[in-house]
Amino acid sequence: MIKSYRKRFGQHFLIDQAVLEQIVMAIGIAENDCLIEIGPGRGALTHWLLPLAKQLDVIEIDRDLVNYLQRHYGHFQQLTIHNADVLHFDWGSLLTSGKRRVVGNLPYNITTPLLFKLFEWSAFIQDLHFLLQKEVVERLTAPAGSPHYSRLSVMAQYHAQLTLLFTVGPEAFSPPPRVESALVRIVPWTPPIQAQDFTLFANVVKEAFSHRRKTIANSLRKLITIDALNRLNIDPQSRPQQITVENFVKISNMFVV
């Protein structure tokens, strides 16, 4: 018998069948799709994905849950179960040929590091559908000028197009979390304007949002002059949360010879 919840893994199992069906319909699985499910838990979503996917790899950290999945779903030939921590998983073992689709109900504490780890493999990922804390999804999808727009918004939107699809209440989970959740669609892309030095771009964004209450001229005063901002058609009096992803890229590209 497995424990229903392990606090150390941040598990909140999705149990609402209507929500599960809504997620599967939002994904829109084709018969030749190869999927990766992160954190399958007791297989609530796995149960819906298996009849639709050509291949399904699931990655679960909890050994007890892995044993449960093997007992209940191990007979499906298209299923491969990996007992691993997704933050230390060898993604190259799965993301080396063709395009994979990634889905999951993610523990809130691993969302950001996992997203950016997967962005490193974006050439091999068709899309990602994650059920996350609603607040995080609002930050991921926020446009410039929104109160939710942040460093996370800029960095995620550089790598992908993100869409909040629908929200899910706490009652859909066991045990219920203290917050609302939301399903986000993430489609990796090549941005219209690419950073010539990605590390520099990331540092510019970090520096700007470290002083988000200051104007962009003041928050980046060690890096760029007011005249240079004017040449880029960026208002020096703008706040960091008003600067678009493309303009952050333009600022960082000024420093690359």
C-alpha positions in Angstrom: 0.0 0.0 0.0 1.4 3.4 -1.0 1.2 6.5 1.0 -1.3 9.0 -0.6 1.0 12.0 -0.1 4.7 12.6 0.6 5.4 16.1 1.7 9.1 15.8 0.7 8.1 15.4 -2.9 5.5 18.1 -2.9 2.9 15.7 -4.3 -0.7 16.8 -5.0 -2.4 14.1 -7.0 -4.9 15.2 -9.7 -8.0 13.2 -9.2 -10.8 15.1 -11.0 -11.7 13.0 -14.1 -13.3 16.0 -15.9 -10.1 18.0 -15.5 -8.0 15.1 -16.7 -10.2 14.8 -19.8 -9.9 18.6 -20.3 -6.1 18.4 -20.2 -6.0 15.5 -22.7 -8.3 17.4 -25.1 -6.1 20.5 -24.7 -3.0 18.5 -25.6 -4.6 17.1 -28.7 -2.6 13.8 -29.1 -2.1 12.4 -32.5 -1.7 8.6 -33.1 2.1 8.9 -33.8 2.9 11.2 -30.9 5.6 10.1 -28.5 5.0 11.6 -25.0 7.0 12.1 -21.8 5.0 12.5 -18.6 6.7 14.0 -15.6 5.6 13.0 -12.2 2.8 10.5 -13.1 2.1 9.7 -9.5 -0.6 7.0 -9.4 -1.2 7.2 -13.1 -4.3 9.3 -13.2 -3.2 11.2 -16.3 -1.1 8.1 -17.5 -4.4 6.2 -17.8 -5.7 8.7 -20.2 -2.5 9.1 -22.3 -1.7 5.4 -22.8 -4.5 4.6 -25.3 -3.6 7.7 -27.4 0.2 7.8 -27.5 2.4 5.8 -29.8 5.1 5.8 -27.0 4.9 7.1 -23.4 7.8 7.5 -21.1 7.0 8.4 -17.5 9.5 9.8 -15.0 8.7 9.3 -11.3 11.0 9.9 -8.4 9.1 8.0 -5.7 10.0 4.3 -5.7 6.7 3.2 -4.1 4.8 5.0 -6.9 7.1 3.4 -9.5 6.2 0.0 -8.1 2.5 0.9 -8.2 2.8 2.1 -11.9 4.6 -1.2 -12.8 1.8 -3.3 -11.2 -1.0 -1.4 -12.8 0.4 -0.3 -16.2 3.5 -2.3 -16.8 1.8 -4.6 -19.2 1.4 -1.8 -21.8 4.1 -2.3 -24.4 4.2 1.4 -25.3 5.0 2.4 -21.7 8.5 2.9 -20.3 8.8 3.8 -16.6 11.9 5.7 -15.3 12.6 5.9 -11.6 14.5 9.2 -11.5 14.7 12.8 -10.4 13.7 14.9 -13.4 16.2 17.6 -12.4 19.1 15.1 -12.7 17.6 12.9 -15.4 19.6 12.1 -18.6 17.3 13.9 -21.0 19.6 13.0 -23.9 18.5 9.4 -23.5 15.0 10.4 -24.7 15.4 13.7 -26.6 17.8 12.7 -29.4 15.6 11.9 -32.3 12.2 13.2 -33.5 10.0 15.6 -31.6 8.7 14.7 -28.1 5.7 16.1 -26.3 6.1 16.7 -22.6 3.3 16.8 -20.1 3.0 16.8 -16.3 1.4 18.0 -13.1 4.6 19.5 -11.6 5.5 20.1 -8.0 5.7 23.8 -7.5 9.3 23.7 -6.1 10.9 22.3 -9.3 9.0 24.3 -11.9 11.6 27.0 -12.8 14.7 24.8 -12.8 13.0 22.1 -14.8 11.6 24.5 -17.4 15.1 25.9 -18.1 16.6 22.5 -18.2 14.1 21.4 -20.8 14.6 24.6 -22.8 18.2 23.3 -23.4 16.6 20.5 -25.3 14.0 22.6 -27.2 15.2 21.4 -30.6 13.7 17.9 -29.7 10.5 19.1 -28.0 7.3 19.8 -30.0 5.5 21.3 -27.0 5.0 21.1 -23.2 1.7 21.1 -21.3 2.2 21.6 -17.5 -0.2 22.0 -14.7 1.4 24.6 -12.4 0.6 27.0 -9.7 -1.6 29.6 -11.3 0.6 32.5 -10.0 3.6 30.9 -11.8 1.7 30.5 -15.0 0.6 34.2 -14.8 4.2 35.2 -14.5 5.3 32.9 -17.4 2.7 34.3 -19.8 2.5 38.0 -18.7 3.1 40.6 -21.4 5.4 43.6 -20.8 3.5 46.2 -18.7 1.6 43.6 -16.8 2.0 43.6 -13.0 2.9 39.9 -13.3 5.7 40.6 -15.8 9.1 39.6 -14.3 12.5 38.2 -15.0 10.9 34.8 -15.3 8.5 36.2 -18.0 11.3 37.5 -20.1 13.5 34.4 -19.9 10.7 32.0 -20.6 9.3 34.0 -23.4 12.7 34.3 -25.1 12.7 30.5 -25.4 9.0 29.8 -26.1 5.5 31.0 -26.8 3.4 30.4 -23.7 -0.4 30.3 -23.3 -2.5 30.0 -20.1 -5.2 27.5 -21.2 -7.5 27.1 -18.1 -7.4 27.2 -14.3 -8.0 24.3 -11.9 -9.2 24.7 -8.4 -7.7 23.0 -5.3 -10.6 20.6 -5.0 -9.4 18.7 -8.1 -6.3 17.4 -6.1 -5.7 15.1 -3.2 -4.6 16.5 -0.9 -5.9 20.0 -2.0 -3.1 22.6 -2.4 -3.6 26.0 -0.9 -3.5 27.7 -4.3 -5.2 27.5 -7.6 -3.4 25.8 -10.5 -3.4 26.4 -14.3 -2.6 24.5 -17.4 0.0 26.2 -19.6 1.0 25.4 -23.2 4.6 26.0 -23.9 5.8 25.9 -27.6 9.6 26.3 -28.0 10.6 28.7 -30.7 13.4 30.8 -32.2 12.8 34.4 -31.1 12.5 37.0 -33.8 15.6 38.7 -32.5 18.3 36.4 -31.0 20.7 37.3 -28.3 24.2 37.2 -29.7 25.6 36.3 -26.2 22.9 34.5 -24.2 24.8 34.7 -20.9 25.1 38.5 -21.3 21.4 38.8 -22.2 20.5 36.8 -19.0 22.7 39.0 -16.9 21.1 42.2 -18.3 17.6 40.9 -17.5 18.8 39.8 -14.0 20.4 43.2 -13.3 17.3 45.1 -14.5 14.8 43.2 -12.4 17.1 43.4 -9.3 16.1 47.1 -9.3 12.6 46.8 -10.8 11.3 50.0 -9.0 14.0 52.1 -10.7 13.9 53.4 -14.3 15.7 51.2 -16.9 18.3 54.0 -17.2 19.1 53.8 -13.5 18.8 50.0 -13.1 21.2 49.5 -16.0 23.3 52.6 -15.5 26.5 50.6 -15.2 25.8 48.9 -18.5 24.2 51.4 -20.9 23.9 55.1 -21.3 20.7 57.1 -21.8 21.9 58.1 -25.3 22.3 54.4 -26.2 18.7 53.6 -24.9 17.4 56.5 -27.0 19.1 55.1 -30.1 17.3 51.9 -29.5 14.0 53.7 -29.2 13.7 52.6 -25.6 12.3 55.2 -23.2 15.0 55.7 -20.5 12.3 56.5 -17.9 10.6 53.1 -18.5 10.6 50.6 -15.6 12.1 47.1 -16.2 8.6 45.6 -16.3 7.7 47.8 -19.3 10.6 46.6 -21.4 9.7 43.9 -24.0 11.8 40.7 -24.5 12.9 42.0 -27.9 14.2 45.3 -26.3 16.1 43.4 -23.6 17.8 41.4 -26.4 18.6 44.7 -28.3 20.2 46.1 -25.1 22.4 43.0 -24.6 23.4 42.9 -28.3 24.8 46.4 -28.0 27.7 45.0 -26.0 28.6 42.3 -28.4 31.3 43.2 -31.0 
